[in-house]
Amino acid sequence: MMGDTDYRSLVQNAIESIGRDLKIQVDPTDTKKIHLHEVVSCMRRAYYNRIEPEESNTGGFNDLLPGLLRKLQYGCDPRGFNIGDGLGLEGRADMIADDVVIIFRPIPITHITEDNYDIENPHASDVLYLNACMWMYEKESGIIVYMSGDRRETMFSLTRSKRMFEETIRRTRVFSGLVGEKKTPILEPSSECFECQYYERCYTKRRNAKQLQLHEMFGLGKSKK
Ligand code: SF4
C-alpha cells in the first residue's frame, strides 16, 4: 500500500471487471441453449453458476488472455450445433489459422510447481472443448496452447474424435434436463475443485451430514435435549 491507496486491490478490481466483461454470457433460464464450457467440465459448478451463482476468484491477467484474443480480429464468432428437440450447444474457439482450431489456456494452477511448469498432458476439459469446436467449425485438427505469465508456452495438437463429441452431446442433454428440472448434478471431483468457489457447498455439507450421522449413532444428539 502506498499512502492511503491500496493499489493491489485497485488492480485486482480492474482485472475482475475486465474478466466480467469478457465472460461468455449465459441466460440461466434458457435450458435449450447450453454453452460448451458448461458441459466439458464439472456440470455441478455450471449448474450453480446458473441457479445460485457466486463470484469466482479471477486469476491473474493471464487468465483473461482467451477472452481478449477472441475480441481481436483473429477471434472467432460463436458456433451453434443443433442437437435436436430444440436443444442447441454453442461454443467459441479462440482462433482459427490455416484450418486449425486453436484455444489458449492459462497453465492450470495444479500444474505449477515452485520452479517449473509440469504439463505432460492437456486438461481433460480442454481436450473436450477443443474437440467439440473442431466439429462445430468443421475442422479436422486443433491445438491447445498453455501459456504462463512469463511467456512460456506448451502446445498439444489433436485430431477430432467422433466418440468424444458424442460424449459431449450426451452431457449436454443431461445438463439441459437437470437445469430444466432444477436438480443438482452429482459431484464431479477433480483438481478443479481446489479452485472452485463452490468447494464449501460441495464438501462441507457432506462432512456435516457425516458428523450428524455419527452423533445419531452415538446418541450424542439426545443428550443435548
Ligand atoms: S467443488 Fe468440485 S464437484 Fe463441487 S462444484 Fe466445484 S468443481 Fe464441481
Residues whose N, C-alpha, C, O or C-beta is under 5 A from the ligand:
A	BS01	SF4	C42 R44 R45 L187 E188 P189 E192 C193 C196 Y198 Y199 C202
